[in-house]
Amino acid sequence: MYACLHATAAFPPDALLALAHDFSPSVEQTSPDTVVFSITPLRKLLGSPYQIASEICRIGFERKLQASLAIAANPDTAILLARNCIGVTLAAPGEERLKLAPLPLTALFAHDPSIEPALAEILFRWGIKTCEELALLPENGLAERLGTAAIYLKNLALGRVDRPLRLAKPETSYEEHVELEHPLSLLEPLLFLFARTLNDLCARLRSQSRAARVLEARLSLEEGKRYRCELEFPVPLDDSQSMLKLLQLHLERHPPEAPVTAFDLRIEPAEPRRVQGGLYVPPTPAPDKLQITLARIAGMVGETNVGTPMLLNTYRPDAFQMGSLNTAAPVSGGEPGGCASIRLVMRVFRPAIHANVTVVDAAPKRVLASGVKGRVLEHAGPWKTSGEWWCETAWTREEWDVALDDGALYRIYEQPDKHEWYVHGVYD
């Protein structure tokens, strides 16, 4: 059994919804002035539908709410009766058609605005004006001429449409605030509290089939100071242990300046990562484990030295910067037609190796550097490049490819402004 309340006068916001929640946790708010809720469990507490209706009216009168009440075996019948009948209407099981019979046909179209208005015009031309007249039409003929929408209207007029309530999805908060009894200056007890809070937040994420994209921690310190950090994950996570470890590594690198008196943890939800592995593709490290490993490396070598290399928009040799980790699968770069071209591969020395080069007739004849020594058998060059003369990263160089008598092929270059030579790399 279901009860529907339809307000007939102005009322405070959410007053009708609050009255419905007093009688049932399963409430559908069909519109701002209409709510429908299940009353089946109330029969053991309050008695018959008449007694339930009497109790709802009593509470509504105490709150000075003016509304129509209808009780029926399904939600749609209760809504139709409450919206179109003044006062209290009770439709016992089997009486739905009788109670709905005098309602105008327009009530059915107002109940479900998704039905095509052209269908109403056709029914009016047929002389159909009430639910009773629609209910008398043969079902096969309606289906042949007007389709399934007409059958749905007829079932509404007969009170046969039975569906579950469309319950509002409660908003889930992914933020927790914790006040500490005593200020904490040590990281270990603070991490214990973080772990408990992150467990609760991740449980909410999993219950909603979500994952965390960003974790934000705001710490309240003594003397009114504030501390804030934001961790953005390369892939959405729902594992509290991985989040806790990343937060610990960040706090170890950037500890708060004073003892912590309170903290807030907030998670920004996102769709979880769904990946299907290939049969012939080797398994890659789990993204959360890889992120923890990179965070540990960043603590040793610096955050700017860990990540994915990104080329800069310049012709300057070896111009790149470290960006955030890119876990996307690499795109194969085969040549058209399926045949890969054979190219030389150069192993670049970073930093370039300082060298002593003997020059004869404006060409290198002998190269001496750490791990590189030999006489030049063949050479190609020079290739002169320069750029960015307007800023501090200006460069100019003359590059040569030289084959030495040690059997290797090297790329060397000279900086004319400094008259210094370097070994840039060796070809495989």
N, C-alpha and C positions, 0 to 999 in steps of 0.2 A: 504494500500500500504506500501511496505517496500523497503528500500534502503540498499544496501550492498557495502562496500568498502573493496577491497582486494589490499594490497600493492604489488607493482611489483618491488620495489627497497628498499634499506636500508633506515630506517627512525628512528628518535629519539623514545625512549620508550614512550608509551602512547600518541604519537602524533595523531595516527589514532583514538584512543578512544576519545581524546579531541575534534577532529573535529566532530565526531558523536554526542557527547554531546552538541555541539553548535546548533544542529538542533533538538534534541529530548532527553527527559529524559529517554526514554525506549530504552536502548542499550544492545544488547547481543554481548559479545566478544567471537566469535566462536573459534578463535585461535589467537595467537599473531599478525598475519598479516591480520586478517579478522574480521570486525564488521558489524552487521546488526541492523537497527533501524527503528522504525515506522515513516512514513512521512505523515500519513493521516491528522493530524491536520494542517500541513503546507499548505494544499491546499487552505485554507481560507486566508492565509497570503501571500503566494508566487505565487499561481496559479496552473497551470497544472503540471503534472510530468516532462514535458520538462523544464519548468521554474525552478522547484525545482532542477533538475539535473544540470542545468546551474549554479545556485547559489552555489551548493555544489562544483562543479568544480572550480568556481571562488575562493572560500575560500581556497580550497586545493592548487590551483596554487600559491596564495599569500604565503602560508606556505611551498611551495616547496615540496609538497608531491606527489610522483608518485604512483598512484593507479588506479585500474579499478573500475568502478561504474556500478551497475546494479540495476534496479528498477522493482519490480514485485509485484504480488498480495499476495504472501506468502513468508515467510523467506527462505525456502529451495530452491525455484526457484531462488530467488535473489542471494543466496550464490553460487549456481551452475554456474550461468551466470557470476558472478563477478570473480570467480576463473578460468574460462575456456574461457572467452572472453576478449580481450584487448580493452580498451577504455570504452565508455559509451554504455550500452545496456538497452533498455526499452522494457518491455514485458507488453503490455496492457492486462487487464482481457480477457481471452479466447485465448490469443496468447502464452501461456506457452508451449504447446506441440510443436508448430512451432519453437520457439526459442531454445528449448532444443533438438530438433531432431538431429542435427549434432554432439552433444557432444559424446565422446567415452564412452563406458560402464564403463571403469575404473574410470571415474569421479564420478559415483554413489557410487562405493565401497570406493573411497577416501573420499567422503562426510560423510559416516557413517562407521567407521572402525569396528564397532561391528558386521557387517554382516560377516558370515562365508566365508573365501576365497574359500572353495570348491564349493560354489554356482557360483562363477565367472568362475571356470574351466568348470563346466557343461554348462554354457551359451556360453562360447567360443567354446566348442565342437559342440554346436548346430549351430554355425555360427553367433551368435548374437554379434555384435561389437559396435553398436550405440544405443542411446536412442530411436530413431525412430523404429529400428528393434525390440527392446524389447516391445515398446508400441503396436506393431501390434500383439503380441502373445495373444491368448485367455486367459481370466482371469481364467476360470474354469480349463483349462488344467494346467496352472501354479500352481494353488492351489493344484491340485491333485498330481502333480509330485514333486514340490519343496517347498510347504508349504507357510506360511504367509510371510516369508522373501521375496520371489519372488514377491508377490503381493505388498509389500511395495516398492520394487525397481521399479515396473511398475508404481505405483502412483507417485514416484519421477520423472520418465521419462515423465509422462504426466503433471507434475506440479500441482498435486491434493493434495499433502500433506500440510495441513494447521494446524499450531500449534501456540501456544503463544510463545513469546520470552522467552528465558531462561535468565532472568535478574540476574545479580550478586547481591548476598545478601550483602548489605552494612555492614561494620564492625561497631559494636556498641561499643562505649567507655563507660565504667562504672567508670569514674574518673572525678572529677571536682576540679579545682583550683580557689580559691577565694583570692583576695588581699584586705586587709582591709584599709580603709582610715585613721583610727586611731587605735592604739594598744588597745586591749581589755584585761582587767585584771579580769573582772567579768564573771562568767559562764553563767548567764542568757542571755545577748545579744548574746553571742557566740552560745548558743543553738538555738536561733532564726535563725541564719544564717545556722547552721547545719540542722535544720528542713527543710528549703527551699531547700537546696542542696540535702538532702536525698529524698525529695519528687520527685525531677526531676530524680534522679538515679533509684528510685523504679518504676517510670512510664516507664522508658526504659526497666527495667527488665520485667515488665508485658507485654509490647508490644512485647517482644521476647519470652514470656512464659518461663521465667527463674526466678530464685530466688537467694538470696545472701547466700553464704556459709561463707564468711569472710568479715568483714568490717575493713578497715585500715584507720586510721586517722594520718596524719602527720601535725604537727603544727610548723610554723616558729615563733620563739620568738625573743624578743629584745636581742641585743648584740650578734646576730648570733647564738643563741642557737636553738636546735631542740628538738622536742618532738614527739614520735611515740608510738602508741598503736594499737594493732591488736585484734579484737574480733572475735572468731570463734564460730559460732552458732551450737547447737546440731542438729538442722534440718534447711534446707534452708528456709529463710524468704523473704517475699516481702512486709512487712508492715513497712513503714518508722517510725511510732510511736514507735513500739517495738525496732527498731534499735536505735532511738534517746534516748529512756529511758535507754537502756543498755550502750550507750556511756556516758550519763550523770552520771550514777552510777559509771562508771569507772573513769571519770574525778573527781568526788567528792572524791573518795578514793585516787587517784593519781593526784593531781592538777599540772598544769604546773608551772615551777619555775619562769616564767617572763610573762609579757603581750604578747598576741598573735598578730602578724602582718599579718599573712596569714595562710591558711590551705588548705590541699588537702584531699579529701575523695575518697577512691577507694573501689569498691565492686568487689569481685571475684565471678563470676556467677556460678551457678550449676543448675542441674535439680530440679524442685520443688518437694516437698514431696506430694505424692498422696497416701491417706490412705482411705480404705473402712472400716467403722465401722461394728462391728458384732451386730446381733440382741439381743444376750444375754450377751454381754460384756458391763459392765458399762462404761460410758464415762470417759475419762481421761482428765486432764487439758490440755489446748492448749499449745504446746511446747514453743511458744514465751512468753506467760504469765508465764509459769513455769520458764523460763530462767530469766525473770525480777525479779520474787520472789526470786530465788536463788541468784541473784546478790545483792539484798537488804540484804539477810541473810549473804552473804559473807562480806558485809561491816560492819556487827556487830561482826561476830565470826571469820573472817579471811578467805582468799581465800583457804587456805590449809585444811579447815575444812568443805568444802561444795563440794559435788559431789557424785560419785558412789564409794563405797568401792571396792578395788581390792586387792586380796590376794597376798602376796609376796611369792617368791620361797624359802621358808624356813619352818622348822618345829617349829619355835618359836611360842608359843601360842599367839593368838590375833595379829599376824603380818599382818598388812594391811596398805594400803595407800589410800588416796582419789584421784581418777582420775576424768576425765571430765564426765559430765552427760551422762548417757546411757539411751536413750529413746526407745530402742528396746523392743518389746513385750517379756515378759518372756516366756520361753519355759517350757511346762509342763513336769514334771519329774515323771510320774506314773510308777509303777512297771510293768514288763512284765506280760501279762495276764490280766491286768486291775485291779488287786488287790493291794492296797497300804498296805505296812507293817506298823505295829504300832511301833512307836519309842518314846523314852523319849525325851522331849524337855527341854533344860536347858536355863534359863534366866541368862545371864552373867552379873555380876556387873562390871561396868567400871567407875572408877578404882576399883580394888578388895578391899574388906573390910578387914582392919587390924583386927586380932583376937587374943585372948588369948586362947590357947589350952592346956588342961591338958593331959599329956601323961603318960600312965602306960603300962609297958612292951612293949615299942616301938610302941604303938598304941594309937590314940586319944581316950580319955574317956569323955571329956567335952569341949564344945565350947562356948566362950563368945565373942560376937562382936556386933556392932551397929545393932540392929534389929534382931539379931540371938542369941539365948540363949537356951541351953539344954544339956541334958546328952545323950551320944552316946549309942544307943541301938544296932545298927549293923554297921559294917564298912567293907570296901573292899579296898585293896591296900597294900602297896604303889606302884605307878607307877612312876618310876624314869626316868626323861628326862633331857637332857642337850644338848648344842650346841653353835655354833658360838663363841667358846672360843678364836678365833683369832682376834676378833674385840670388839668394845665397847658394842655391843648388846648381849654379852654372857649371857647365862641363865642356871640355874640348879634348878630343883624343884622336890619334891616328892608329888604326888597327892593322895588324899583319897576321896572315896565316903562314906558319913556318914549319917545314919538315926537317927535323934534326937527324943527325947520324945515329941517335939512339933508337931510331925506328918509330918515334912518336910524332904526331902532328899537333901543334900547339897554336893557340890564339894569343898573341901578345899585343900590347898597345903602348903608346907613348903619350904622355901629357906634355904637349909642347910648351905650355906656360911654365912648367916646373922642370922640364927636361928630365923626367923620370920615366923608367920603363917598368912594366908589370906583365906577369903571365896571367892571362885571364882564365884560361881553361885548356883542357886537353880533349882531343877528339877520340872517341872510341873506334 
